[in-house]
Amino acid sequence: MTDAASLSKSQLAYRWVRERITNHEFTPGYRLVLGTIAGELNMSVVPVREAIRQLEAEGLVTFERNVGAHVSMVDDTQYRFSMQALSILEGTATALAARRLTADDVRRARQINELMIGRLDEFEPRAFTALNHQFHSALYAKCANPRMLELVESEWARLGHLRDSTFSFVPGRAQESVREHENILVLIETGAPLGEIEKMARRHRSATLDAYMIHEHPDEALGLPAF
């Protein structure tokens, strides 16, 4: 993780606002007053405006002239696009990190997955999703491409805004998910070809999207293209 002391003011503002969007403190439609945010962070409006532009580029914020900035409204189409993008990005990052993972890294990821398994009986979607992020982060965090990591984390943050937890809609997917986690870990442990690891990680993510689409939009799901 980046040391906060090394961040620019615009990066600090970006992180501050993004965390509040992801944690649902700033909910869809919430008005973002630049002067108020600047006052909270004890900085000028200029870096806050830069942060808002970055969040707008990521789809988390909507800016309209003479209206101002608001947290973006939830959109199923954007959710689907974000899941598709994360499938590709996270699959690649996981493959690129695979050879850099130590036995301790894999053990830690498996411990997280076991915590997820332990939550299946008394299922709480948001807690499960938080652990899910921790699990995948443990696998892709050692990717040597910093831009790839930035894109993956950006899509995770965007998903946190678009959907509180996909597992709220398809709780049955949780059991399949933890089994697939173990399959990914075995591939990494056994030194499987990176292309195979990437494919497994991508299929894992796309399977969650497919489950959601079948549940929420069965007519549209029938025509989903493979990616």
Steps between C-alpha positions, in 0.01 A plus 500: 500500500614856432628695801256787562793736564617451140164585343428833335208710625286397202578133571406545866173665400434225246556227760288683761200541271530155342507328839180677601329400177614140537392488866159646401545807719455695176205324338382518134382852422691656792616852414876550528570860602862570412541781752367286783730210410796740474418631848480148642843420356655839579602566139397725212224414255748438214621151606143404594385596150778281353386211718139544389609492135680171559195352673285622212729322253453181702123536495461551875404866469280692256575867433255737330566862417300739722393203714825368646629157595289213629571137581390303194172314505502120486482356148476130418669553165798666667512217752521245220772695322699534821475127576611415148796736528596364843484145367769581245711731717495289815562179307809653341626653827454167681699318233777762504526473879481119518873427479577766760273355767666321791368201693400746773303709248307195383445390859360842587266493202378155600438620856283781362309252288444283807355803679267542205396135524432550870255780417290296259257370765428843649539689177551878499565625146701814578738322738541218249577750224761673717675167557469423130689820419768408754537155343546628148724784612729244664539333160548802273676745737848386393435573134806696388298728270387799711262626233325163492459509878362852483241394243396193699454698821311768309251242370461347847417848636256560218327169565469592866299802391291327236407200713522478879560127454419282202453216748193682635331411172649153448597360843514149355798610291707530820550125540614462141729801544699358791545169313636690201735690730656171607537395137692822424726443802580145389597625153734758656651247743568244230662750263234466231553696176423868548244490221310232689506704822380808315218306332384352832502841671308656211240223494456535875412868466281457193306219670393744772382747235313223316325394823394858566372557147303175497341598832425866426464506121428148373394619154816704450723230651404257224676723249814579698813471285796297623805708600 
